[in-house]
Amino acid sequence: MKLDGKTVALLIAPEGTEDVEFARPKAALEAAGARVTVISLTTDDAKTVSGDLQPAGTHKVDAKVADVHADQFDALVIPGGTVGADRLRAYKDVVSFVRTIVEQQKPVAAICHGPWVLVEADVLKGRTVASFPSLQTDIRNAGGTWQDREVVVDSGLVTSRNPNDLDAFCAKVVEEISEGRHRAMSRSL
Amino acid sequence: MKLDGKTVALLIAPEGTEDVEFARPKAALEAAGARVTVISLTTDDAKTVSGDLQPAGTHKVDAKVADVHADQFDALVIPGGTVGADRLRAYKDVVSFVRTIVEQQKPVAAICHGPWVLVEADVLKGRTVASFPSLQTDIRNAGGTWQDREVVVDSGLVTSRNPNDLDAFCAKVVEEISEGRHRAMSRSL
């Protein structure tokens, strides 16, 4: 399969990650043959939401971000959820993990409020991204170009606006990861 | 009383505003003699949260932001809540209302995630503010200086980090509003 032999890091916050933005990319990656490692701030089960505020489900966590290294992974996926993304960006271990993945020129995907973590890691200078529209000012202020499109692919960086974009997002995530490293990923650093 | 004759606009999102960051400033303003007008995107009751994700209460809305003008108010207060503040900043009517209040050099207060609305209105250039720590990069990228203090007062602009700062926040909000217009408010525009 397209992603045989690839290991993908999938972030989840202890609470507030948007359920479908976690579960659907996970399913798409596994269906394409990837091994997915779910990473959070602790190894307690993560509680997800639907539409930002409704409780949705719980998901097992494979590893703490403090216990993993970017070397172990071929790519990174960051789901949204307003509260979840806000929680993730607040942890230095998350931010340095994301930055190292980018330094290693590995594909990164983020959807909805997930790109806040890319703002925090300061990896958007000169990059073009989509996101939930409320983030567009933060993205421009971080040096990025914001587009209102269902999926934006900027050599290795895949971003989308909201759960309605998940079909296009998941397809491009698989495609970019299958291509391997993208030298352009580190040009923003 | 200190705020007799003053009318203060207090924003609330349809959902996701942090309950105590709305209710306690409202009570403090009213106790000081101010008339408080609760403003939202619609006139439906607003549903608040506690700790970002737990349902907390419902609050009556006095006016839609599209139906009011900055001329009617002496000051503005913006509560937090991750989802609530994210919702508020996404509406052009909210952003232009906030900007006009600043142009009119009237005091503005924001707590926790509330300063995102000030980032969106582009009124933070050269200003010093506190906020929930996850916003610090967005505030710096918008041209502001971020401080980790319970309350920061920058001539007419009052900001705090989280609900634990409400005593200091409410006291400074009343003080700054009692002083009236601050010419420095519009120096960031």
Interface residues (C-beta under 8 A of the other chain):
Chain A: E15 G16 V49 D52 L53 P55 T82 V83 D86 R87 R89 A90 H113 V119 E120 D122 P133 S134 T137 D138 N141 A142
Chain B: E15 G16 V49 D52 L53 P55 T82 V83 D86 R87 R89 A90 H113 V119 E120 D122 P133 S134 T137 D138 N141 A142
